[in-house]
């Protein structure tokens, strides 16, 4: 134990007595990281910790979510042993101006990078003392929100001129609902669901959520259609409390690779089932980081449509072997080509996959062949490949698949499929549950239409869209419409149509209670 460097004892119901015992330890001279968050440590325990003179190597001290007040904060501020301290977290306690002033007057922690004092009882005098400290020349982050500061009071609070490294300073949370959520959390209320979509929430408020909402029963967080960028997403990813989180919705924001990397790095969300990130700015590096996650074994839905993901990102996603419960994977409207599609097709872990959305990408024959060769997706019900670059060979490979007996929807419209590809599709005898087939805007002629028209296996087919094929004449159309099973459901003339005909939209939704 003499060489102990890291000790995490958060959420263990440690009282003053336990803290006093820990503080008396005199052999942990190499201790660098001490986490005592979410316990029952009050004045006596805090004072004992503050008087410790052995932890000479301490860099990180987390005492958040305890009962520390002004007296023990003053003692902690006077500790001269922790000269290497880089991160101090005293959030969610009972520290007022007296304690904050003492911390602000400290001239010891010259290496301090992160100071967390949010969710306390600090007003403008305490905050002024904090920003008045010129010793913390390496300070990068300061958090004072959810205290007794108002917008008017915080207007005068500016980073100290000596803080040349400062990146983030949050003194007040703008969104009223988030403030209420933080207050409920500070009071120990059992918050389970929070829908904060469409509130123009930015990074600062998102950081507040990620840092301060520590209730372990938190199950669903909706942040769709806001203005959240990388810093906000990174903060959410760093949260280590939401072990029961099952749904995180971050669609339609401004999250890029760094934010996605932060999300993908999380190892706490072991119960995550739904992750919605469509309509952001995520590229290959972000997708690769998400694909490397090994903690989300319960993940069922992953929405990454309408981003900037290319082959490398798709390869990263396809290489994941942890998501054995994955049911829906949305990658529509990206930049995925053949290599990415081939990698997805090689995945042998997603035996429960029901929906795969790859509409509007750059997938050609090789990618379609790779997908068609997959024999693992025995539960696949919906495959969207609308608006790609698939030709006859790719369509033939898909048509030869004998594993997708549960397939209901197949979207192959707006590709380069000709008669041979249509013949391959029409020859399939496995898709006995097929209900919708989209083949419009290809190059299918009468021979392809004849092959499809002769299919007698698709007894449940209720929509076949095949208009706008420049080689299809009235003879071919008649062949299709003469089919005794689905002939009356054939659409050979263009009608009002949305891309949704190629597959259901990947929309997230969280209800607040």
C-alpha positions as CSV (number, residue, x, y, z in Angstrom):
1,X,0.0,0.0,0.0
2,X,3.0,2.3,0.3
3,X,3.1,2.7,-3.4
4,X,-0.7,3.4,-3.7
5,X,-1.3,6.0,-6.4
6,X,-5.1,5.8,-7.0
7,X,-7.9,5.3,-4.4
8,X,-11.5,5.6,-5.4
9,X,-14.1,5.2,-2.6
10,X,-17.0,7.2,-4.0
11,X,-20.6,6.2,-3.1
12,X,-19.6,4.1,-0.1
13,X,-21.6,5.9,2.6
14,X,-18.3,7.0,4.3
15,X,-18.9,9.2,7.3
16,X,-16.7,11.5,9.3
17,X,-15.2,8.6,11.2
18,X,-14.1,6.9,8.0
19,X,-12.7,10.1,6.6
20,X,-10.7,10.7,9.8
21,X,-9.2,7.3,9.6
22,X,-8.2,7.8,6.0
23,X,-6.7,11.2,6.8
24,X,-4.4,9.8,9.4
25,X,-2.7,7.5,6.9
26,X,1.0,8.5,6.8
27,X,2.4,6.1,4.3
28,X,0.6,7.1,1.1
29,X,3.3,9.5,-0.1
30,X,2.7,8.4,-3.7
31,X,-1.0,8.9,-3.7
32,X,-2.0,10.9,-6.7
33,X,-5.8,10.4,-7.1
34,X,-8.3,10.3,-4.2
35,X,-12.0,10.1,-4.9
36,X,-14.4,10.4,-1.9
37,X,-17.4,11.7,-3.7
38,X,-21.0,11.0,-2.9
39,X,-20.4,10.0,0.7
40,X,-21.5,11.5,4.1
41,X,-18.4,13.4,5.0
42,X,-19.0,16.5,7.0
43,X,-17.1,19.0,9.0
44,X,-15.0,16.7,11.2
45,X,-14.0,14.5,8.3
46,X,-13.3,17.4,6.0
47,X,-11.1,19.1,8.6
48,X,-9.1,15.9,9.1
49,X,-8.6,15.5,5.4
50,X,-7.5,19.1,5.1
51,X,-4.9,18.6,7.8
52,X,-3.3,15.7,6.1
53,X,0.5,16.2,5.6
54,X,1.4,12.9,4.0
55,X,-0.1,13.0,0.5
56,X,2.7,14.9,-1.0
57,X,2.0,13.6,-4.5
58,X,-1.7,14.3,-4.6
59,X,-2.9,15.7,-7.9
60,X,-6.6,14.9,-7.9
61,X,-9.0,15.3,-4.9
62,X,-12.7,14.7,-5.3
63,X,-14.9,15.5,-2.3
64,X,-18.0,16.4,-4.3
65,X,-21.5,15.5,-3.1
66,X,-20.7,15.4,0.6
67,X,-21.6,17.7,3.5
68,X,-18.5,19.9,3.6
69,X,-19.1,23.5,4.8
70,X,-17.1,26.7,5.5
71,X,-15.0,25.4,8.4
72,X,-13.6,22.4,6.6
73,X,-13.2,24.4,3.4
74,X,-11.0,26.8,5.2
75,X,-8.8,24.1,6.6
76,X,-8.5,22.5,3.1
77,X,-7.5,25.8,1.6
78,X,-4.6,26.1,4.1
79,X,-3.1,22.7,3.3
80,X,0.5,23.2,2.3
81,X,1.3,19.6,1.5
82,X,-0.7,19.3,-1.7
83,X,1.6,21.5,-3.8
84,X,1.1,19.3,-6.8
85,X,-2.7,19.5,-6.8
86,X,-4.2,19.8,-10.3
87,X,-7.9,19.0,-9.8
88,X,-10.0,19.9,-6.8
89,X,-13.7,19.0,-6.8
90,X,-15.8,20.4,-4.0
91,X,-19.1,20.7,-5.9
92,X,-22.5,19.8,-4.3
93,X,-21.6,20.6,-0.8
94,X,-22.5,23.4,1.7
95,X,-19.7,25.8,1.2
96,X,-20.6,29.5,1.4
97,X,-18.8,32.7,1.0
98,X,-16.5,32.3,4.0
99,X,-15.2,29.0,2.6
100,X,-14.9,30.3,-0.9
101,X,-13.0,33.4,0.2
102,X,-10.5,31.1,2.1
103,X,-10.0,29.0,-1.1
104,X,-9.7,32.1,-3.2
105,X,-7.0,33.5,-0.8
106,X,-4.9,30.3,-1.1
107,X,-1.5,30.8,-2.6
108,X,-0.4,27.2,-2.6
109,X,-1.9,25.4,-5.6
110,X,0.1,26.9,-8.4
111,X,-0.5,23.8,-10.6
112,X,-4.2,23.8,-10.2
113,X,-6.0,23.2,-13.5
114,X,-9.6,22.4,-12.6
115,X,-11.6,23.9,-9.7
116,X,-15.2,22.7,-9.2
117,X,-17.3,24.6,-6.7
118,X,-20.7,24.4,-8.4
119,X,-23.9,23.6,-6.4
120,X,-22.8,25.3,-3.2
121,X,-24.0,28.4,-1.4
122,X,-21.5,30.8,-2.8
123,X,-22.6,34.4,-3.7
124,X,-20.7,37.3,-5.3
125,X,-18.2,37.9,-2.5
126,X,-17.0,34.3,-2.5
127,X,-16.9,34.2,-6.3
128,X,-15.0,37.5,-6.4
129,X,-12.4,36.0,-4.1
130,X,-12.0,33.0,-6.4
131,X,-11.5,35.0,-9.6
132,X,-9.2,37.2,-7.7
133,X,-6.6,34.5,-7.1
134,X,-3.5,35.1,-9.2
135,X,-1.6,32.0,-8.0
136,X,-3.5,29.6,-10.2
137,X,-1.6,30.4,-13.4
138,X,-2.3,27.0,-14.9
139,X,-6.1,27.1,-14.3
140,X,-8.0,25.8,-17.3
141,X,-11.5,25.2,-15.9
142,X,-13.6,26.9,-13.2
143,X,-17.2,26.0,-12.2
144,X,-19.3,28.1,-9.9
145,X,-22.8,27.6,-11.3
146,X,-25.9,26.6,-9.4
147,X,-25.0,28.6,-6.3
148,X,-26.4,31.9,-5.2
149,X,-25.2,33.8,-8.2
150,X,-27.5,35.6,-10.6
151,X,-26.9,36.8,-14.2
152,X,-26.5,40.3,-12.9
153,X,-24.0,39.3,-10.2
154,X,-21.9,37.1,-12.6
155,X,-21.7,39.8,-15.2
156,X,-18.8,41.4,-13.3
157,X,-16.9,38.1,-12.8
158,X,-14.1,37.8,-15.3
159,X,-11.2,35.4,-15.4
160,X,-8.1,36.6,-13.6
161,X,-5.5,38.1,-15.9
162,X,-3.0,35.6,-14.6
163,X,-5.1,32.7,-15.9
164,X,-3.6,32.5,-19.3
165,X,-4.6,28.9,-19.7
166,X,-8.3,29.3,-18.9
167,X,-10.6,27.5,-21.3
168,X,-13.9,27.1,-19.5
169,X,-15.5,29.3,-16.8
170,X,-19.1,28.8,-16.0
171,X,-20.7,30.8,-13.2
172,X,-24.3,30.6,-14.2
173,X,-26.6,28.2,-16.0
174,X,-28.9,30.0,-18.4
175,X,-31.6,27.4,-19.0
176,X,-34.2,27.5,-16.3
177,X,-35.2,23.8,-16.6
178,X,-31.5,22.8,-16.2
179,X,-31.3,24.9,-13.1
180,X,-34.3,23.2,-11.6
181,X,-32.8,19.8,-12.6
182,X,-29.5,20.7,-10.9
183,X,-31.3,21.9,-7.7
184,X,-33.3,18.7,-7.6
185,X,-30.2,16.7,-8.0
186,X,-28.4,18.7,-5.2
187,X,-31.4,18.0,-2.9
188,X,-31.0,14.3,-3.6
189,X,-34.3,13.9,-5.6
190,X,-34.6,10.8,-7.6
191,X,-34.5,12.2,-11.1
192,X,-34.9,9.5,-13.8
193,X,-35.9,11.2,-17.0
194,X,-35.1,14.7,-18.4
195,X,-36.3,15.9,-21.8
196,X,-34.4,19.0,-22.7
197,X,-34.8,19.0,-26.4
198,X,-35.5,22.2,-28.4
199,X,-34.2,24.6,-25.7
200,X,-31.2,26.2,-27.5
201,X,-28.9,24.6,-25.0
202,X,-25.2,25.2,-25.6
203,X,-22.0,23.7,-24.4
204,X,-21.9,25.6,-21.1
205,X,-25.2,24.3,-19.8
206,X,-24.5,20.8,-21.2
207,X,-21.2,20.8,-19.2
208,X,-23.3,21.6,-16.1
209,X,-25.4,18.6,-16.8
210,X,-22.5,16.2,-17.3
211,X,-20.6,17.4,-14.3
212,X,-23.4,17.8,-11.8
213,X,-26.2,15.4,-12.4
214,X,-24.9,12.5,-10.4
215,X,-28.1,10.6,-9.5
216,X,-27.4,6.9,-10.2
217,X,-31.0,6.3,-11.2
218,X,-30.9,8.6,-14.2
219,X,-32.3,6.6,-17.1
220,X,-33.0,8.9,-20.0
221,X,-31.6,12.3,-21.2
222,X,-33.1,14.0,-24.3
223,X,-31.0,16.8,-25.7
224,X,-32.1,16.7,-29.4
225,X,-32.2,19.9,-31.5
226,X,-30.0,22.2,-29.4
227,X,-26.7,23.9,-30.0
228,X,-24.4,21.4,-28.3
229,X,-20.9,21.1,-29.6
230,X,-17.9,19.0,-28.8
231,X,-17.2,20.4,-25.3
232,X,-20.7,19.7,-24.1
233,X,-20.6,16.2,-25.6
234,X,-17.2,15.5,-24.0
235,X,-18.5,16.6,-20.6
236,X,-21.4,14.1,-20.9
237,X,-19.0,11.4,-21.9
238,X,-17.0,12.0,-18.7
239,X,-20.0,11.4,-16.4
240,X,-19.3,8.4,-14.2
241,X,-22.6,8.3,-12.3
242,X,-25.2,7.3,-14.8
243,X,-24.8,3.6,-14.6
244,X,-28.5,3.1,-15.3
245,X,-28.7,5.4,-18.3
246,X,-30.6,3.6,-21.1
247,X,-31.3,6.4,-23.6
248,X,-29.2,9.4,-24.7
249,X,-30.6,11.5,-27.5
250,X,-28.2,14.1,-29.0
251,X,-29.6,14.4,-32.5
252,X,-29.5,17.6,-34.5
253,X,-26.7,19.4,-32.6
254,X,-23.2,20.5,-33.6
255,X,-21.2,17.6,-32.3
256,X,-18.1,16.7,-34.2
257,X,-15.4,14.1,-33.9
258,X,-14.0,15.3,-30.5
259,X,-17.5,15.2,-29.0
260,X,-18.1,11.7,-30.4
261,X,-14.8,10.6,-29.1
262,X,-15.8,11.8,-25.6
263,X,-19.1,9.9,-25.9
264,X,-17.4,6.8,-27.2
265,X,-14.9,6.8,-24.3
266,X,-17.5,6.4,-21.6
267,X,-17.3,3.2,-19.7
268,X,-20.1,3.9,-17.1
269,X,-23.2,3.6,-19.3
270,X,-23.4,-0.2,-19.1
271,X,-27.1,-0.2,-19.5
272,X,-27.3,2.1,-22.5
273,X,-29.8,0.8,-25.1
274,X,-30.4,3.8,-27.3
275,X,-27.8,6.4,-28.6
276,X,-29.1,9.0,-31.1
277,X,-26.5,11.1,-32.8
278,X,-27.9,11.7,-36.2
279,X,-27.7,15.1,-37.9
280,X,-24.4,16.2,-36.3
281,X,-20.9,16.8,-37.7
282,X,-19.3,13.5,-36.8
283,X,-16.7,12.1,-39.1
284,X,-14.5,9.0,-39.2
285,X,-12.5,9.6,-36.1
286,X,-15.7,10.0,-34.0
287,X,-17.4,7.0,-35.5
288,X,-14.2,4.9,-34.9
289,X,-14.2,5.9,-31.2
290,X,-17.8,4.9,-30.9
291,X,-17.1,1.6,-32.5
292,X,-14.3,0.9,-30.1
293,X,-16.7,1.2,-27.1
294,X,-16.7,-2.1,-25.2
295,X,-19.1,-1.2,-22.4
296,X,-22.4,-0.8,-24.2
297,X,-23.2,-4.5,-24.4
298,X,-26.9,-3.8,-24.1
299,X,-27.0,-1.3,-27.0
300,X,-30.1,-1.8,-29.2
301,X,-30.3,1.3,-31.3
302,X,-27.5,3.5,-32.7
303,X,-28.4,6.5,-34.8
304,X,-25.6,8.1,-36.8
305,X,-27.4,9.2,-40.0
306,X,-26.6,12.5,-41.7
307,X,-23.1,13.0,-40.5
308,X,-19.7,12.9,-42.3
309,X,-18.9,9.3,-41.7
310,X,-16.8,7.6,-44.5
311,X,-15.3,4.2,-44.9
312,X,-12.9,4.4,-42.0
313,X,-15.8,5.3,-39.6
314,X,-18.0,2.5,-41.0
315,X,-15.1,0.0,-40.6
316,X,-14.8,1.1,-37.0
317,X,-18.5,0.6,-36.4
318,X,-18.5,-2.8,-38.2
319,X,-15.5,-4.0,-36.2
320,X,-17.4,-3.8,-32.9
321,X,-18.1,-7.2,-31.4
322,X,-19.6,-5.9,-28.1
323,X,-23.0,-4.8,-29.3
324,X,-24.5,-8.3,-29.4
325,X,-28.0,-6.9,-28.7
326,X,-27.9,-4.3,-31.5
327,X,-31.3,-4.2,-33.4
328,X,-31.2,-0.9,-35.3
329,X,-28.2,0.7,-37.0
330,X,-28.8,4.0,-38.8
331,X,-26.0,5.2,-41.1
332,X,-28.1,7.0,-43.8
333,X,-26.8,10.1,-45.5
334,X,-23.1,9.7,-44.9
335,X,-20.1,9.1,-47.1
336,X,-19.7,5.4,-46.8
337,X,-18.4,3.5,-49.7
338,X,-17.6,-0.1,-50.6
339,X,-14.9,-0.7,-48.0
340,X,-17.2,0.5,-45.2
341,X,-20.1,-1.5,-46.4
342,X,-18.0,-4.6,-46.7
343,X,-16.8,-4.2,-43.2
344,X,-20.4,-4.0,-41.9
345,X,-21.3,-7.1,-43.9
346,X,-18.5,-9.0,-42.2
347,X,-19.8,-8.4,-38.7
348,X,-20.8,-11.7,-37.1
349,X,-21.9,-10.3,-33.7
350,X,-25.2,-8.5,-34.6
351,X,-27.4,-11.6,-34.8
352,X,-30.3,-9.5,-33.5
353,X,-30.1,-6.8,-36.1
354,X,-33.5,-5.9,-37.5
355,X,-32.9,-2.5,-39.2
356,X,-29.8,-1.4,-41.2
357,X,-30.1,2.0,-42.8
358,X,-27.5,2.8,-45.5
359,X,-29.5,5.1,-47.7
360,X,-27.8,7.9,-49.6
361,X,-24.2,6.9,-49.3
362,X,-21.5,5.9,-51.9
363,X,-21.9,2.1,-51.9
364,X,-21.3,0.3,-55.1
365,X,-21.3,-3.3,-56.2
366,X,-18.5,-4.5,-53.9
367,X,-20.1,-3.0,-50.9
368,X,-23.5,-4.5,-51.8
369,X,-21.9,-7.9,-52.4
370,X,-20.3,-7.7,-48.9
371,X,-23.7,-7.0,-47.4
372,X,-25.4,-9.7,-49.4
373,X,-22.9,-12.3,-48.2
374,X,-23.8,-11.7,-44.5
375,X,-25.4,-14.8,-42.9
376,X,-25.5,-13.5,-39.3
377,X,-28.4,-11.1,-39.6
378,X,-31.1,-13.7,-39.4
379,X,-33.6,-11.2,-37.8
380,X,-33.1,-8.5,-40.4
381,X,-36.5,-6.9,-41.3
382,X,-35.4,-3.7,-43.0
383,X,-32.5,-2.9,-45.3
384,X,-32.2,0.6,-46.8
385,X,-29.7,1.0,-49.7
386,X,-31.6,3.8,-51.5
387,X,-29.6,6.3,-53.5
388,X,-26.2,4.6,-53.8
389,X,-24.2,3.3,-56.7
390,X,-25.2,-0.3,-56.8
391,X,-25.3,-2.1,-60.1
392,X,-26.3,-5.5,-61.3
393,X,-23.6,-7.5,-59.5
394,X,-24.5,-5.9,-56.2
395,X,-28.2,-6.5,-56.6
396,X,-27.6,-10.1,-57.7
397,X,-25.6,-10.7,-54.5
398,X,-28.3,-9.3,-52.4
399,X,-30.9,-11.4,-54.2
400,X,-28.9,-14.5,-53.5
401,X,-29.0,-14.0,-49.7
402,X,-30.8,-16.9,-48.0
403,X,-30.6,-15.7,-44.4
404,X,-33.0,-12.8,-44.3
405,X,-36.2,-14.8,-44.1
406,X,-37.8,-12.1,-41.9
407,X,-37.0,-9.2,-44.3
408,X,-40.0,-6.9,-44.7
409,X,-38.6,-3.8,-46.4
410,X,-35.9,-3.6,-49.0
411,X,-34.9,-0.3,-50.5
412,X,-32.8,-0.3,-53.6
413,X,-34.2,2.7,-55.5
414,X,-32.1,5.3,-57.2
415,X,-29.1,3.1,-58.0
416,X,-27.7,1.6,-61.3
417,X,-29.5,-1.7,-61.3
418,X,-30.4,-3.1,-64.7
419,X,-32.1,-6.3,-65.8
420,X,-29.6,-8.8,-64.5
421,X,-29.8,-7.2,-61.0
422,X,-33.6,-7.2,-61.2
423,X,-33.5,-10.9,-62.2
424,X,-31.3,-11.6,-59.2
425,X,-33.8,-9.9,-56.9
426,X,-36.8,-11.5,-58.5
427,X,-35.3,-15.0,-58.2
428,X,-35.1,-14.8,-54.4
429,X,-37.2,-17.4,-52.6
430,X,-36.2,-16.6,-49.1
431,X,-37.9,-13.3,-48.4
432,X,-41.3,-14.9,-47.6
433,X,-42.2,-11.9,-45.3
434,X,-41.3,-9.1,-47.8
435,X,-43.9,-6.3,-47.7
436,X,-42.2,-3.4,-49.5
437,X,-39.7,-3.4,-52.3
438,X,-38.3,-0.1,-53.7
439,X,-36.7,-0.3,-57.2
440,X,-37.6,3.0,-58.8
441,X,-35.1,5.2,-60.5
442,X,-32.8,2.4,-61.8
443,X,-32.2,1.0,-65.3
444,X,-34.5,-2.0,-65.2
445,X,-36.1,-3.1,-68.4
446,X,-38.7,-5.6,-69.4
447,X,-36.6,-8.7,-68.7
448,X,-36.0,-7.6,-65.2
449,X,-39.7,-6.8,-64.7
450,X,-40.7,-10.2,-66.1
451,X,-38.4,-12.0,-63.6
452,X,-39.9,-10.0,-60.7
453,X,-43.4,-10.5,-62.0
454,X,-42.9,-14.3,-62.0
455,X,-42.0,-14.4,-58.3
456,X,-44.6,-16.3,-56.3
457,X,-42.9,-16.3,-52.9
458,X,-43.6,-12.8,-51.8
459,X,-47.1,-13.5,-50.7
460,X,-47.1,-10.5,-48.2
461,X,-45.8,-7.9,-50.7
462,X,-48.1,-4.9,-50.5
463,X,-46.0,-2.2,-52.2
464,X,-43.6,-2.5,-55.2
465,X,-42.3,0.8,-56.4
466,X,-40.6,0.5,-59.8
467,X,-41.4,3.7,-61.8
468,X,-38.8,5.9,-63.5
469,X,-36.9,3.0,-65.0
470,X,-36.0,4.3,-68.5
471,X,-36.0,0.8,-70.1
472,X,-39.3,-0.3,-68.8
473,X,-42.1,-0.3,-71.4
474,X,-45.8,-1.1,-71.2
475,X,-45.1,-4.7,-71.8
476,X,-42.8,-4.9,-68.7
477,X,-45.3,-3.0,-66.6
478,X,-48.0,-5.5,-67.7
479,X,-45.8,-8.4,-66.6
480,X,-45.6,-6.9,-63.1
481,X,-49.2,-6.1,-62.8
482,X,-50.2,-9.6,-63.9
483,X,-48.7,-11.1,-60.9
484,X,-51.6,-12.8,-59.0
485,X,-50.1,-12.0,-55.6
486,X,-48.9,-8.4,-55.7
487,X,-49.8,-7.2,-59.1
488,X,-52.4,-4.8,-57.8
489,X,-49.8,-3.2,-55.5
490,X,-47.2,-2.3,-58.2
491,X,-46.5,1.4,-58.7
492,X,-45.1,1.9,-62.2
493,X,-46.0,5.6,-62.4
494,X,-44.4,8.2,-60.1
495,X,-46.5,9.3,-57.2
496,X,-46.0,11.5,-54.1
497,X,-43.1,9.8,-52.5
498,X,-40.6,10.5,-49.7
499,X,-37.4,8.8,-48.8
500,X,-39.2,7.2,-45.9
501,X,-40.6,4.7,-48.4
502,X,-37.2,3.1,-48.4
503,X,-37.2,2.7,-44.6
504,X,-38.5,4.2,-41.4
505,X,-36.9,7.4,-40.3
506,X,-34.4,7.2,-37.5
507,X,-36.0,9.6,-35.1
508,X,-35.3,9.6,-31.4
509,X,-38.0,10.5,-28.8
510,X,-37.9,10.9,-25.1
511,X,-40.9,11.6,-22.9
512,X,-40.5,13.5,-19.7
513,X,-42.4,12.4,-16.6
